[in-house]
Amino acid sequence: MSGHGFPGGTVSIDADTGGSGTAIWGIDGPHGYRCSTRFSAAGGVRSWTCSGVPAGTLLATVAGPAGPSVVGIRW
């Protein structure tokens, strides 16, 4: 999912995956910016924040070991 017009600063990420094992979410932004982490796929919906994110378009991704995955970004 992409988010356009991010003003810069802090962004919140919400992710949910299915299955068991390790999942990963990531935010990619301007100037090679990347914020990501691994998490337990069985843990339910979780939220994180990334600070110092440059202004512009952000791309959020999430990948889990099984079933559907959902990601959202908020600012």
Buried (B, 14 or more C-beta within 10 A) or exposed (E): EEBEEBEEEEBEBBBBBBBEEBBBBBBBBEEEBEBBEEBEBBEEEBEBEBEEBEEBEBEBBBBBBEEEBEBBBEB
